[in-house]
Amino acid sequence: MHPSGSVGATAGASSSTRAVEMRSRASEMDLETRPFVTDRKVHRTPHSTGNSFRRIGQQLRLRWSLLSMSARIICALCLPLLLIHVTVGTADWLWGGYQKTLPNVATSSATDFAVVINTYKRPNMLREAVQHYAQICGPRFGVGQVFVVWAELDVVPPEPSTFLESAGTRGVKTPAEVHMVAVAKDSLNSRFLPIERLRSDAIFMVDDDVRVDCQSLRQGFWAWKASPHSMVGYYPRLAQAPRRRQSVDTVGAEYVYHSWPMVFWKSRLNFILTKAGFVHRRYLTIYSDPSQHPVEILDYVDQHFNCEDVAMSMLVANVTRAETGTPALPIYVEASVSDQGLFGGISTGSGHMSQRSRCLTDLTKVYIQHGWSPPLDRTFALADASWVQHAPGTWWQHRPSNVFEWFALENVFQ
């Protein structure tokens, strides 16, 4: 054979051997980087995981390089805020909770509470309210009784059982008792009349268009048990002097009514609305007794068909001030609350906030004329008055019970 043929054959064999070795090595490398299946579980090697992170890093660098300078600046500013938000949120989830700092000056032994629903000519909404509080929440969440204040003088109150016929038990074996309270006068003051069949000292006053989540309702009851002589609820409010004046005095006694935006901004409050709030039963007796409470207050409420909740807050502040030397701390409970009357109730009408400010001013003057102290002349820190305590406790962590609370901006600049 020709020498060159021998050399060619040798070279071909050598080349073939190298090709086999390269394929074998590539196969080994492929096995190193590919996941393998064992017992139906996919495992990845450390080398594979490292490659994945590198690819993610390359993609992020590529996307960053495509951003404009202004977009990069915005991202650079937002990233620290995002990190702070995540850090604070995590800390709040781990260490926040209920009643971390509120004083237990007087506790109640009540094991359940009564729900008093204020309603007028809204049968469907009333039925839903009764079913929610008596049957869906019911005894499981502390509801022992439900009373419906019936002010339709020309209509016979329906039987209590009719409210629960179509609801289904939804896991509640025994619904709370339901009672109709027919009143003799169509008045907002009627919601604060003493109730004969009432068993508990704890009363949850609520409008028929407000639904407090059952868990939140129970938290509110626990907060009331810790401070039974305070007003406890889900709608905090602030009454303060207008901006043009430094303070409220006993001569002018002018007030401006503020909702959640100003409560949040100033981190202060001084009363709770009874559209969804807990009060002690004794305040019903005091409110309705002319020998203990100025009758002019009730006349004012009847004349303006408004502000009975403001009057009750003023009464609680003055009664507790007379007993202890300082008004009782109003307790705000962050919760999940839906308000089905947002677009059709009294509080949504034009000029509502201005009317509430006039109520505060006029009612304060009546109380002062009768020798009472200015009821809402003191404000309290929102952090101190909140049943839900946040960690680390920054002012911007507080939240309203209903997102629509943010839109009550009418009196913000007064």
Wavefront OBJ file of the C-alpha trace (Angstrom):
o trace
v 0.000 0.000 0.000
v 1.157 3.518 -0.699
v 2.521 5.338 2.302
v 0.236 8.270 1.713
v -2.787 5.974 1.903
v -1.592 4.660 5.232
v -1.161 8.166 6.540
v -4.621 9.142 5.308
v -6.192 6.160 7.001
v -4.391 6.954 10.228
v -5.480 10.591 10.075
v -9.067 9.555 9.406
v -9.079 7.200 12.375
v -7.575 9.879 14.598
v -10.154 12.410 13.444
v -12.961 9.941 14.049
v -11.671 9.226 17.555
v -11.527 12.932 18.388
v -15.096 13.415 17.153
v -16.303 10.587 19.368
v -14.474 12.077 22.351
v -15.965 15.526 21.698
v -19.497 14.114 21.446
v -18.955 12.188 24.655
v -17.690 15.279 26.447
v -20.591 17.373 25.147
v -22.986 14.704 26.324
v -21.432 14.784 29.793
v -21.668 18.579 29.922
v -25.267 18.415 28.797
v -26.055 15.963 31.576
v -24.455 18.327 34.074
v -26.638 21.256 33.056
v -29.905 19.439 32.343
v -32.355 18.533 35.104
v -32.741 14.851 35.776
v -35.805 12.982 37.018
v -35.741 10.781 40.095
v -38.922 9.426 41.668
v -40.995 11.870 39.610
v -39.217 14.878 41.098
v -37.193 17.266 38.974
v -33.758 18.148 40.412
v -31.393 20.818 39.196
v -27.684 20.786 39.754
v -25.935 23.783 41.338
v -24.302 24.476 38.004
v -27.731 24.706 36.352
v -29.021 27.071 39.048
v -26.007 29.325 38.621
v -26.613 29.519 34.896
v -30.240 30.480 35.528
v -29.222 33.353 37.795
v -26.666 34.527 35.253
v -29.282 34.526 32.525
v -31.666 36.526 34.738
v -28.897 39.017 35.472
v -28.133 39.367 31.778
v -31.807 39.997 31.015
v -32.055 42.646 33.740
v -28.910 44.420 32.509
v -30.252 44.342 28.971
v -33.596 45.812 29.978
v -31.902 48.449 32.137
v -29.703 49.501 29.201
v -32.813 50.043 27.074
v -34.359 52.503 29.576
v -34.036 56.239 29.115
v -32.177 58.306 31.699
v -35.406 59.711 33.169
v -36.846 56.208 33.510
v -33.674 55.073 35.285
v -33.951 57.965 37.744
v -37.591 57.134 38.499
v -36.734 53.478 39.081
v -33.813 54.433 41.311
v -36.116 56.596 43.435
v -38.930 54.047 43.623
v -36.752 51.096 44.580
v -35.869 52.378 48.089
v -39.535 53.215 48.716
v -40.524 49.719 47.644
v -37.930 48.197 49.960
v -39.155 50.346 52.865
v -42.759 49.378 52.160
v -41.926 45.669 52.051
v -39.799 45.889 55.205
v -42.414 47.814 57.192
v -45.215 45.582 55.927
v -43.305 42.489 56.986
v -42.566 43.962 60.421
v -46.218 44.928 60.832
v -47.328 41.420 59.896
v -44.895 39.848 62.357
v -45.188 42.206 65.340
v -48.357 44.242 64.841
v -51.523 43.170 66.570
v -54.392 44.055 68.825
v -54.303 46.120 71.994
v -50.536 46.415 72.249
v -50.576 49.703 74.133
v -54.161 50.494 75.087
v -54.670 50.684 78.858
v -57.085 48.269 80.504
v -58.507 50.756 82.975
v -61.885 49.037 83.255
v -62.839 45.752 81.683
v -66.277 44.281 81.076
v -67.301 40.689 81.751
v -69.907 40.738 78.967
v -69.884 37.569 76.873
v -72.033 38.870 74.032
v -73.527 42.090 72.717
v -76.705 43.412 71.144
v -76.915 44.905 67.663
v -79.303 47.848 67.311
v -80.136 48.596 63.671
v -81.475 51.985 62.678
v -83.632 51.843 59.541
v -86.349 53.685 57.647
v -88.269 52.496 54.582
v -85.517 50.325 53.123
v -86.932 46.802 53.536
v -84.459 44.970 51.323
v -81.464 46.636 52.915
v -82.880 45.971 56.371
v -83.422 42.298 55.591
v -79.811 41.964 54.426
v -78.592 43.745 57.561
v -80.557 41.484 59.904
v -79.406 38.369 58.087
v -75.798 39.534 58.222
v -75.662 40.373 61.925
v -78.131 37.834 63.333
v -77.430 34.854 61.123
v -74.149 35.108 59.233
v -72.256 36.528 62.216
v -74.625 35.457 64.981
v -73.630 33.983 68.363
v -70.419 32.573 66.920
v -69.044 36.124 66.705
v -70.639 37.423 69.907
v -74.021 38.638 68.644
v -76.601 37.724 71.291
v -79.544 39.883 70.227
v -80.559 42.041 67.272
v -83.009 44.918 67.723
v -84.554 46.774 64.791
v -85.699 50.319 65.594
v -88.937 50.573 63.593
v -90.005 54.190 62.990
v -92.572 53.728 60.197
v -95.569 54.772 62.243
v -98.168 53.838 59.625
v -96.751 50.363 58.925
v -97.030 47.353 61.204
v -93.550 45.939 61.961
v -92.908 42.583 60.253
v -92.443 39.441 62.268
v -88.767 38.953 63.214
v -88.748 35.438 61.760
v -89.448 36.777 58.261
v -85.989 38.317 58.096
v -84.305 34.921 58.375
v -86.522 32.735 56.197
v -84.525 33.052 52.975
v -81.024 33.429 54.345
v -80.017 29.852 55.155
v -77.963 29.147 58.212
v -74.551 29.376 56.496
v -72.926 27.355 59.251
v -74.693 29.124 62.125
v -76.900 26.610 63.931
v -78.749 29.100 66.117
v -79.162 32.693 64.880
v -79.233 35.539 67.354
v -82.595 36.649 68.697
v -84.302 39.274 66.547
v -86.704 41.814 68.079
v -88.649 44.693 66.578
v -88.718 47.932 68.589
v -91.683 50.022 67.422
v -91.199 53.646 68.489
v -93.887 56.273 68.961
v -92.086 59.052 67.091
v -90.247 59.206 63.788
v -87.040 60.697 65.148
v -83.340 59.977 64.936
v -83.332 60.250 68.719
v -85.420 57.069 68.815
v -82.368 54.956 68.070
v -81.047 55.886 71.516
v -84.157 55.009 73.502
v -83.582 52.480 76.327
v -84.492 48.914 75.316
v -86.425 46.807 77.821
v -85.427 43.326 76.632
v -81.753 44.188 76.368
v -79.547 41.681 78.225
v -76.001 42.911 77.619
v -74.299 46.151 78.598
v -72.636 46.216 75.177
v -74.607 47.725 72.301
v -73.425 47.872 68.715
v -75.245 50.737 67.021
v -75.320 50.436 63.226
v -77.171 51.872 60.243
v -79.000 49.440 57.992
v -76.645 50.164 55.072
v -73.402 49.332 56.910
v -71.941 45.816 56.979
v -69.055 45.159 59.339
v -67.141 41.973 58.599
v -67.821 39.339 61.273
v -64.180 39.064 62.355
v -63.943 42.859 62.547
v -67.172 42.960 64.535
v -65.733 40.581 67.117
v -62.548 42.645 67.340
v -64.673 45.714 68.008
v -66.446 43.894 70.838
v -63.126 42.893 72.381
v -61.955 46.496 72.152
v -65.134 47.660 73.889
v -64.673 45.063 76.649
v -61.268 46.596 77.361
v -62.780 50.113 77.575
v -66.523 49.692 78.201
v -67.188 53.357 78.966
v -65.584 54.570 75.745
v -67.104 54.818 72.311
v -65.560 52.123 70.129
v -66.059 51.934 66.404
v -64.975 52.033 62.801
v -65.527 55.658 61.759
v -63.196 58.068 63.614
v -63.815 61.800 63.337
v -62.095 65.011 64.372
v -63.723 68.221 65.598
v -61.382 71.180 65.826
v -61.255 74.948 65.572
v -61.071 76.459 62.075
v -57.646 77.385 60.744
v -58.168 81.097 61.317
v -58.374 80.490 65.073
v -55.723 78.992 67.292
v -58.054 77.159 69.655
v -61.654 76.533 70.607
v -62.824 78.684 73.498
v -65.974 78.559 75.565
v -67.258 81.863 74.173
v -67.167 81.280 70.430
v -67.037 77.496 70.557
v -66.735 77.212 66.773
v -65.846 73.812 65.322
v -65.104 72.249 61.952
v -66.116 68.653 61.278
v -63.391 66.496 59.714
v -63.554 62.978 58.322
v -60.807 60.401 57.711
v -58.433 62.476 55.497
v -57.798 65.005 58.274
v -57.832 62.318 60.980
v -55.102 60.565 59.028
v -53.124 63.715 58.194
v -53.109 65.052 61.746
v -53.084 61.567 63.316
v -55.671 62.723 65.822
v -59.351 62.137 66.624
v -61.853 62.950 69.344
v -65.032 61.018 68.594
v -66.495 57.929 66.924
v -69.659 57.776 64.820
v -72.541 55.572 65.909
v -73.249 54.575 62.307
v -71.080 51.617 63.329
v -69.952 51.793 66.933
v -70.152 50.213 70.395
v -71.565 52.094 73.391
v -72.552 51.162 76.929
v -76.286 50.765 77.532
v -76.239 53.380 80.300
v -75.685 56.124 77.739
v -79.085 55.374 76.193
v -80.753 56.106 79.521
v -78.797 59.323 80.040
v -79.392 60.534 76.472
v -83.174 60.097 76.699
v -83.618 61.425 80.257
v -84.450 65.182 80.339
v -83.180 65.391 83.904
v -79.718 64.246 82.812
v -79.463 65.523 79.242
v -80.605 68.901 77.847
v -83.871 68.496 75.969
v -82.723 71.247 73.589
v -80.220 68.772 72.164
v -82.967 66.332 71.207
v -85.065 69.185 69.796
v -82.137 70.291 67.643
v -81.730 66.771 66.242
v -85.443 66.613 65.405
v -85.387 70.025 63.774
v -82.388 69.305 61.531
v -82.907 65.560 61.167
v -79.173 65.079 61.662
v -76.349 64.932 64.193
v -77.773 62.534 66.779
v -74.471 60.634 66.554
v -72.525 63.826 67.258
v -74.750 64.490 70.263
v -74.114 60.987 71.627
v -70.351 61.455 71.267
v -70.559 64.750 73.133
v -72.613 63.125 75.884
v -70.090 60.305 76.373
v -67.198 62.785 76.484
v -68.893 64.937 79.115
v -70.187 62.092 81.284
v -66.790 60.415 81.468
v -65.062 63.756 82.065
v -67.359 64.378 85.030
v -66.593 60.913 86.432
v -62.837 60.696 85.891
v -61.659 64.228 85.160
v -60.880 63.487 81.520
v -62.998 62.392 78.541
v -62.898 58.685 77.779
v -60.488 57.738 75.031
v -62.459 56.997 71.830
v -61.240 53.722 70.341
v -60.828 53.278 66.593
v -60.883 49.733 65.204
v -59.358 49.222 61.758
v -61.601 46.772 59.994
v -63.306 45.655 56.826
v -66.546 47.616 56.476
v -68.814 48.074 53.469
v -71.202 51.003 53.221
v -74.054 50.283 50.836
v -75.560 53.736 51.297
v -72.588 55.664 49.958
v -74.497 56.977 46.961
v -77.906 57.544 48.478
v -77.648 58.330 52.182
v -77.836 61.554 54.156
v -74.055 61.703 54.492
v -73.589 61.883 50.705
v -75.749 64.950 50.172
v -74.430 68.331 49.128
v -73.234 70.415 52.057
v -73.261 67.502 54.487
v -69.861 68.344 55.986
v -70.794 72.012 56.446
v -74.008 71.009 58.172
v -72.057 68.733 60.500
v -69.756 71.621 61.373
v -72.785 73.753 62.258
v -74.075 70.903 64.418
v -70.813 70.734 66.330
v -70.852 74.473 66.939
v -74.544 74.742 67.845
v -74.665 71.674 70.094
v -71.521 72.741 71.937
v -73.125 76.099 72.724
v -76.211 74.352 74.128
v -74.089 72.149 76.379
v -72.094 75.127 77.628
v -75.298 77.057 78.380
v -76.379 74.147 80.594
v -73.111 74.186 82.520
v -71.383 71.346 80.691
v -67.757 71.561 79.632
v -66.979 71.949 75.917
v -67.433 68.267 75.004
v -64.863 67.842 72.234
v -62.203 70.358 73.230
v -59.563 67.651 73.559
v -58.080 65.479 70.815
v -56.267 62.156 71.090
v -53.379 60.664 69.140
v -54.609 58.179 66.564
v -51.832 55.744 67.483
v -52.888 55.767 71.144
v -56.579 55.410 70.300
v -56.228 52.577 67.779
v -57.106 49.043 68.789
v -54.967 47.688 65.962
v -51.382 48.603 66.748
v -48.893 48.710 63.893
v -45.195 47.914 63.895
v -42.971 49.894 63.863
v -45.813 52.361 64.400
v -45.330 55.041 61.743
v -48.171 57.512 61.230
v -48.795 56.512 57.619
v -49.580 52.886 58.480
v -53.106 53.641 59.694
v -55.905 52.700 57.301
v -59.611 53.560 57.105
v -62.193 50.823 57.472
v -63.639 51.745 54.092
v -61.602 53.006 51.126
v -64.273 55.608 50.290
v -63.416 57.381 53.541
v -60.517 58.958 51.644
v -62.898 61.007 49.485
v -64.505 63.064 52.280
v -62.429 66.150 51.484
v -64.970 68.965 51.778
v -63.624 70.580 54.959
v -59.926 69.782 54.567
v -58.875 73.412 54.014
v -61.055 74.959 56.714
l 1 2 3 4 5 6 7 8 9 10 11 12 13 14 15 16 17 18 19 20 21 22 23 24 25 26 27 28 29 30 31 32 33 34 35 36 37 38 39 40 41 42 43 44 45 46 47 48 49 50 51 52 53 54 55 56 57 58 59 60 61 62 63 64 65 66 67 68 69 70 71 72 73 74 75 76 77 78 79 80 81 82 83 84 85 86 87 88 89 90 91 92 93 94 95 96 97 98 99 100 101 102 103 104 105 106 107 108 109 110 111 112 113 114 115 116 117 118 119 120 121 122 123 124 125 126 127 128 129 130 131 132 133 134 135 136 137 138 139 140 141 142 143 144 145 146 147 148 149 150 151 152 153 154 155 156 157 158 159 160 161 162 163 164 165 166 167 168 169 170 171 172 173 174 175 176 177 178 179 180 181 182 183 184 185 186 187 188 189 190 191 192 193 194 195 196 197 198 199 200 201 202 203 204 205 206 207 208 209 210 211 212 213 214 215 216 217 218 219 220 221 222 223 224 225 226 227 228 229 230 231 232 233 234 235 236 237 238 239 240 241 242 243 244 245 246 247 248 249 250 251 252 253 254 255 256 257 258 259 260 261 262 263 264 265 266 267 268 269 270 271 272 273 274 275 276 277 278 279 280 281 282 283 284 285 286 287 288 289 290 291 292 293 294 295 296 297 298 299 300 301 302 303 304 305 306 307 308 309 310 311 312 313 314 315 316 317 318 319 320 321 322 323 324 325 326 327 328 329 330 331 332 333 334 335 336 337 338 339 340 341 342 343 344 345 346 347 348 349 350 351 352 353 354 355 356 357 358 359 360 361 362 363 364 365 366 367 368 369 370 371 372 373 374 375 376 377 378 379 380 381 382 383 384 385 386 387 388 389 390 391 392 393 394 395 396 397 398 399 400 401 402 403 404 405 406 407 408 409 410 411 412 413 414
